[in-house]
Amino acid sequence: MKDIQDCIGDAGRRRGWAVVALLFVFMLINWADKAVIGLSAVPIIRELHLTHTQFGLVGSAFFLLFPISGVIGGFLVNRMRSKPVLAAMAVIWALAQLPMAGMVGLQTLLASRIVLGLGEGPALPIALHAVYKWFDDKRRAWPTSIVITGAPFGAGVIAPLIVLIIVHYSWHTAFAALGVAGLAWAVAWLAIGREGTAGQAPAPGATQPVPAAAESIAYRRLIFSRTALGVFLAGFAAYWVLTLNVIWLAGYLIQAAGFKQAQVGWIVALPALAQILLGPAISLASQKLTLLGLPNRLARGGLGGLCVVISGGAMVLMPLLKSAAAEIAMVTLAFSICGIIFPLGATLIGEITPTPQRGAMLGIMNSVQTVAGLLAPIIMGRLVDLGANPAAGFRSGFVMAGVFVLVCGLLGAWLMHPESDRRRLGLAEAAQPA
């Protein structure tokens, strides 16, 4: 039996992978927009005379409307093409960043981050929804992981470049550069991006029709399925980690670990590099296990949950180690491996959700998980201010965060059971690969 990729032919495959490449850059810019605030933390705090709690509020402000817009965006792409929505989002990001090129106060900084969060809220679910129009369920883990790998590129790999701009020019220039990048991506996407048809209509020249979409299922049943709850919980913990990364890791490395601003850019890049290697590799291994017949409760849920547990344990150890090399190693592990749950969790949500409802469920998933972004920065900032000194506050804050992440990872791994949920929801078993 030919799969959907055989049906659409070489031209269709090339177009699908072109879309994946563009959406990889889309997520890179998305996370660079998030990371620039953390990389600029020390100069912003000094220039605007902020407390750590106030700066934590700035970090949390980004997520004020982020979950709401994520849900709205998910429902929106159930009813319209994803191409114009993605282009509009990139333009909003650019317009939110550009005012930071000039002198600003706390109020302008807060407003900019709120608008940026509004525009970026639906980024991941809409990007994945666009990808899933080109790849069937059995072969989504690999392209999904590539798109999501754009996040560590944006949050870490280009961090040395952002820090270079901050050190040699200013943090204002770094924000402006990212605004220009958003506008450039929107132009490229409008010229090259296309909509796929996998799971929606028969592909041209197909010898087998694409399966018809399942009947609609009440969102309440989908949201409260054990698989969805497990994905939400493990993803919430992972997003807590990633938010601490982009908002507070640079500050921790400077104020608690004793590194200099120029060194921080390279250290922050290490978790990103590790995630770039681990993300696609583990996602591809998960996809191979699925194709070999291992239940997705283990191939996707168990594997993803284990990665979150490892991240939490590494975060607990990170501030307790005396060796700089060992501490950097734990930083690398803690802030990299947890991200595996995002592609695996998204494929699990796609597995238990009828195609017409997939965009909305991915939006709900993203919004629930990203509530962590609203809470983590302000809580960590408060803990730092309550400590005997910033170094002590950072250390206790990261230990507590690590314990929380570890527990959530264990519970999430136990909950995720797509085979059981498909039976309960009355969905047919996914077709076995040829």
PyMOL commands that set and color helices and strands:
alter all, ss='L'
color gray80, all
select helices_A, chain A and resi 4-39+41-48+52-61+66-76+82-101+106-120+123-132+137-139+141-157+159-168+171-192+219-223+226-255+261-291+296-320+324-334+337-352+355-386+390-415+418-425
alter helices_A, ss='H'
color red, helices_A
deselect
rebuild
show_as cartoon
